[in-house]
Amino acid sequence: MIEKLVHVNELNSMEGVFLSGTSIKVLPVSGIDEMVYQSGIHSTVIAIRNQFDLLVDEYVKNYKLNNNLN
């Protein structure tokens, strides 16, 4: 896996695209302008989404334990 900045001119060569953030977590993108992506079923996007969810779950679990929250 490679992480790098992507210029808008490179989007037509991408297999999958996603947005990430605090509330949306990892959100697959199905299209940009007339370009269509299969991001929702792309194995790399799915793996990133799953790992992100695991990290968030672990963070919340540790936070609750360290702050005596249930």
C-alpha positions as CSV (number, residue, x, y, z in Angstrom):
1,M,0.0,0.0,0.0
2,I,1.2,3.5,-0.9
3,E,0.1,6.7,0.8
4,K,0.8,9.8,-1.2
5,L,-0.8,13.1,-2.3
6,V,-2.8,12.6,-5.5
7,H,-3.2,15.3,-8.1
8,V,-6.6,15.7,-9.6
9,N,-5.2,14.6,-13.0
10,E,-4.4,11.2,-11.5
11,L,-7.9,10.4,-10.3
12,N,-8.8,8.6,-13.6
13,S,-6.1,6.0,-12.8
14,M,-7.4,5.2,-9.3
15,E,-9.1,1.9,-8.5
16,G,-10.8,3.1,-5.3
17,V,-11.2,6.4,-3.5
18,F,-12.3,7.2,0.0
19,L,-12.8,10.1,2.4
20,S,-11.8,9.9,6.1
21,G,-12.7,11.9,9.1
22,T,-13.8,11.8,12.7
23,S,-17.6,11.4,12.1
24,I,-17.5,9.7,8.7
25,K,-14.6,7.4,9.6
26,V,-13.7,5.8,6.2
27,L,-16.3,6.6,3.5
28,P,-15.9,4.9,0.1
29,V,-16.5,7.3,-2.8
30,S,-18.4,5.9,-5.8
31,G,-17.8,8.7,-8.2
32,I,-16.1,12.0,-8.9
33,D,-17.5,14.0,-11.8
34,E,-17.8,11.4,-14.6
35,M,-15.3,8.9,-13.1
36,V,-16.9,5.8,-11.4
37,Y,-15.2,3.8,-8.7
38,Q,-16.0,0.4,-7.1
39,S,-14.6,1.7,-3.8
40,G,-17.3,0.1,-1.7
41,I,-16.2,-3.4,-2.8
42,H,-12.4,-2.7,-3.3
43,S,-10.4,-4.9,-1.0
44,T,-7.9,-2.2,0.0
45,V,-10.6,0.3,0.9
46,I,-12.5,-2.4,2.9
47,A,-9.2,-3.3,4.7
48,I,-8.6,0.4,5.6
49,R,-12.1,0.8,6.8
50,N,-12.0,-2.3,9.0
51,Q,-8.6,-1.4,10.5
52,F,-9.8,2.2,11.2
53,D,-12.9,0.8,12.9
54,L,-10.7,-1.5,15.1
55,L,-8.5,1.4,16.1
56,V,-11.5,3.5,17.0
57,D,-13.0,0.6,19.0
58,E,-9.7,0.0,20.8
59,Y,-9.3,3.7,21.6
60,V,-12.9,4.0,23.1
61,K,-12.3,0.8,25.1
62,N,-9.1,2.1,26.6
63,Y,-10.6,5.5,27.3
64,K,-13.4,3.9,29.2
65,L,-11.1,1.7,31.2
66,N,-8.7,4.6,32.0
67,N,-11.6,6.8,33.1
68,N,-13.7,4.2,34.9
69,L,-16.6,4.6,32.5
70,N,-18.9,1.7,31.5
